[in-house]
Amino acid sequence: MKKVAIFGSTGSIGQSTLNVVRENPELFKVVTLVAGKNINRLMEQIEEFNPTNVYITDRENAEILKEKYERLNIFYGEDGMEQISNLVDFDISVSALVGIAGLKPTYNMIKHGKTVALANKEVLVAGGELIIKTAKENGAKLLTVDSEHSAIMQCLNGEESNKIDKILLTASGGPFFDKEITDKITVEEALNHPTWNMGQKVTIDSATMMNKGFEVMEAKWLFDVNPNQIEVVVHRKSLLHSAVQYEDGTIIANIGPKSMQIPIAYALNYPERLPNQIEKLDLFEIVDLKFEKPDLDKFKCLALAYKAIEKGHCYQVILNAADEVLVDAFLNKKIKFTDIPKGIETMMNMYEKRGLNTVEEILEFDREVKEKTKEMLAN
């Protein structure tokens, strides 16, 4: 039986992970639950899964948990996150914390040689070189629960001796792929994703296609390929999750239902598949599998992501940090949708190239860029 730690248990990925555990109680035991501020949902999870270690952000809620669950190890705050992410009493962890907050905990787990299933894009976007280097040095295994990267991982399985020509990274195109992008786009329109039900930040990133830019960066590190070997392919139906083209011309593709439980289950039980209750695809009902190229002039965030990869690591950190601040400003109706790429480009042009060699340096630079982005917005 595998012991599972879930960092981000009350979010959508965390809840889907718990669904997999719920359906396979003979295979998995939850030992750690890490949440943000949703204490009610966390308590429901504690009652059902009976973990050993629990984290919540603030002290007040931690005291409530301590009083109610005396048997548990309760952690909170920055020190608590450092402590719980250095525990080693698990076999696999799902790293699904939101934003740059997931970098240090993931680094700590990898430093101990643990297996980590990544659902947090910022870990590799901001810390890719350091994370991969640390994983190799400590014998840690990096898996992924992102639907596209899981698809690629599955297409590569058993093909280690065959050279890749390119990775075909699919994108849904978001709500504006076949619509004009203007200054008048509302928050509600941008949050109306045609395919996936996700958190607000990632949904806006999907609308700008920044999310796909982040995934290009992730693919570069996860699969050790050059950026020019990663081609973004828009597939509106989200049935083909991604593919790999080999040097002989063969394309191996992953086609399946639109469900995050499938990639999560694959990572938890890697490399063996698990049965589930999800409705299977009927190929006879699929009318077509249409593929289109994204317009980089229209989706400037995707173009900026490729530019950041070309310019170097610190520009990926700038891109990520500025995007986080600008998306939050848009969600709070302080800026226009079109201001997101404009602001990111301004911030990227503001900085000279610099080296970032430790988690602390990355986090400090991230804080600096966010403050300067906020100053730019204020002015």
N, C-alpha and C positions, 0 to 999 in steps of 0.2 A: 504494500500500500504506500503510495507516494504522499508525503507531507507537503502541503501547499501553503504558501504565503501570498496574500493578495494585497498589493499596495495600490489603493484606490478601490476599495471593496464596494462603496456605495454608489459609484458611477456606473455608466452603462456597461463598460467592459467588465468591471468587477461583478456586477449582477449576472452577466452572461456566463462568467467563469463559475459563479456559484450554481448556476443552472446545470452546468456540466458536472460539477461535483454532486449535485442533488440527484442527477440521473445515474451516477456511477459511484455509489457509496462504498462499494467493495474495492474500488481502485484508489480513491483519494480521501485524504483527511485534512481539513483546514486547520492549520495551527496558528496562523497570524492573519489578523484583519487590520488594515490601515485605512482610516477614513479621514474626511476633512471636518465638516461641522454638522453633518446630518446624523445626530445622535439617535433619533428615533429609528431610522433604518438600520443603523449599526447595532442597536439593541436587538432588533428583530433577527439580525444575522447571528449575533452572539447566542441567542436562545436556540436557534436552529442548528448551528454548526459547532457550538461549544469549543471555541479556539483556546489556545493557551496565552497568546499575546495579542494585545489590542492597543491601537493608537488612535487618538483623536487630537485635533489641533490645539484646542484651548484648555486651560487648567480647570475652568469651572465645570465643563462637561466631563473632564477626566475625574474630578472628585465625585460627580454623580455616579459614574461607572464604578469607581472604587467602592463606594458605599453599597451598590447593588450587587456587584460581582466580586466578592472578596477573594475568590479563588484565582482570579485572572491577574496577569502581569499587565498593568495599565501604564501606557507611555503618553506623553503629550509634549507640545512645544518643540523647539529646535533641538534641544538636547535629547528629548525623547525620540525624535526621528533618527538621530545619529545612533542612539542605543539600539532601537528595534531593527534598524537596517544592518547592524553588525551581528545580529543573532545568526546562528548557523543551524538551527534545529528544523530545517526544511529541506526538501529535495528539489523543489522548483518554485520560483517566485514569478508572479505576474506583475510586471511593472507598468501600472496604469495611472500613476499620479499625473495631474494636469500641469503642463508647462515645465519650466526649467527646474521646478521643485523636485522632479523625478531624477535629476542628474546625479546628485550626491548619493542618495540611497542606492541607486542602481550601481554606481561605482563601488560602493562599500560591499555590496553582495558579490559582485564580480571579483573584487579583491580577495574574497574568501574562496574563490574557485567554484561558486555556486552556478546552477543553471537558471538563467533568467529569460522569461518570455516577454519580449518588449511590446508594449502597446503605447508607449510614450515616445513620440517622434523627436522631441527636443533632446533626448538622451544622445542620439547619434547626430542630430543636426548641429548641436552646440558642442558636443564632446566626442564626436566619432573617432578621431585619431587616438585619443587617450583611452577611450573605452575599449576599442579593438586591441590596442597594445596591451592593456591591463588584462583583458580576457585571455590573450595568448600566453602571457607571462604566468598566469595563475591557473591555467587549465579550465577556465570557466567556459560554459557553453551558452551561446547567444541564440535564442530562437525568436520567432516573431508571431504575434497574433493579429497583426494587420492583415486585412483580407488579401491585398495585392501582394505583399511580401510573403505571406504564407503560401499563396499560389505559386510564386516563383520558387520558394523553398521546395515545394512539392514537385515542381517540374524539373528541378535539379537533382532530386533524390535518385540515386542509382546511376547518375550520368557523370560521375566524378572524372572519368578518363576522357570525356569528350569536351572539346573546346567550344566555348560560347561565342557566337557571332554577336548577338545582342539580346538584351532583355526588353520585352515589350510590356511596359508598365501601363496598365489601363487606368482610365479616368472616367468618371461619370459625366464630367463637363459641368456639373452644378446647374443651378437654375437659369444661367444666362448664356449658355453655350450658343444657342440659336436665337438670342435676343440682343438688342443693342445695349451696351453699357453706358449709362448716362449719370449725370450728377443727381438725377431725381430718384435713383433707386432707394427704396426704403429698407429699413431693418427687417420688416416683416417679409418683404419680397426676397431678401437675401437669405433669410432663414428657411424659406420654403424649398427645401431640397427635394428633387423629384424621385430620389431612390432610397436614401438612407436616413434613418432617424438617429441623429448624433447630438452631442453637446453644442452649445452656441458658438464657441470659439472655432471648433473644427468645421462647423457648418459654414461659417463666414469664410474660412480659409478654403473651403471647397468652392464657394462662389467666386472667389478671386483666382482660384487654381493655385494659390500658394501651398495648399495642402499637398498638391502633386509635386511641387518643387521640393518640399520637405522630403517627400517619399523618394525622389531621385537621389537626394543626399543619403538617405537611409540605405537605398539599394547599393549605392557606391561602396558603402562600408560593409554592409552585411554580406555581399556576394563578391567583394574584391574585384570590381570591374571599373573601367574608366567611364566617366560621364558620357562620352560619345558612344558608348555601347548601351546606353539606356534611352530608349525611345518611348515617349509618352504617346499613347494611343487612346483617343476618346471613343468609348463604347457606352452609349447612353443607357442600355438595358441592364448593365452591371451583372451580366450572366457569365461572361468570360472574365475571370478575375485578374489574370495576367498570363503571360506566356514567355517561353524562352526559345529563341531561334539559334540552332547550332550551325557549325561551319558547313555541314553537308546540306544545309537548306531546310532541314526538318524543323518544324515548329511544334513544340509540346506545350499544350495549353491546359489551363485549369478552368473547367466549367462547372458551376454548381449553384445551389440556391443562395439567395441573398440573406445570409445569416452569419452573424459573428460567432455563433457557437461552434461552427465547423472549424475555423482556424484556431480557436481557443482549445477545443478538444484535441486537435492534431498536435498542438504544441505541448499540452499537458501529458499526452500519451505518446509523444514522438518516438519513433516514426510510424507507429501503428495507429490505424483509424479506429474510431469508436462509433457504434451505431447510435442513432438519435431518433427523435420523434418528428423531425422537420420534414415537411412535405418535399418529396423528391421532384426533380425536374422531369418533364416529359418532352423529349426532343422533338416529337411530332407537333408540339404546340408552339415551338419557337419558329416564328416566321422568317426571321433573318438575323444575322449577326453583323451589324454594320459598324465599320470602324472609320474614324475621321481624325485628321491632324488638328491639333490645337493651334489657334492663331496667336502667336507670341506678341504681336502688336496690340491685340485686343486684351489678352491676359498678361499684363505686364509683370505681375507678381511671379509667374512661372519663368519669364525671361530673366527677371532679377535673381531668381534662385540659381539658374545656370551661370549667371554672371558671378554670383557669390562663390560658387564652386571653383570657377576659373581663377578668381582673385585670391582665394585662400581661406584658411580656417576662420580667422577673426571676422571675415565678412559674412560667414554663415551665422556666427553669433550675433552680429549686428542685424542681419536680416530677421532672425528669429525674435530678438528682443524688441526691435522697432515694430514688427508685425503685432506682437502681443499688446503693446500699448495702443497702437492705432486701431486694432480690431475692437479693443475695449472702448475706445473713444467713439467708434462708429456705433457700437451696440448701445451706447448711452446717448446717441444722437447729437454728438458734439462735432463730428466731422462728416463729410460726404463719403460715400462708398469709393469714389474715384480718388479720394485723398489718401487711401491706404497705400497704393503703389507709389504715389508721389512722395509721401512721407518716408517710405522705406528707401527710395532712391536718394533722397536728400541726406539721410543718415549714412548711407553707404559712401556717399561722396565726401562726407565730413571727416572720415578717418583715414590715416595712413596705416599700412600693414604692420601688424605686431604679432609677436609670438605669445601663445597661451599654452603653458606646459603642465598646469595642474588644475584640478577641479576648482580650487580656491581662486586661481587667476581667471578662469572662465566665468565663475559666478560673480566676481568683482567687476569684470568687464561687462557682463550682462546688466548688472545694476547701473553701471555708468551710462550705458547706451539708453536704458529705459529712462533715466533721469533727464538725459539730454533730449530724448524724444518728447518727453512731457514738457520740457522748457520750450522746445520748438512749437508745440501745440499752443502753449500759453501765449506765445509771441505772435 
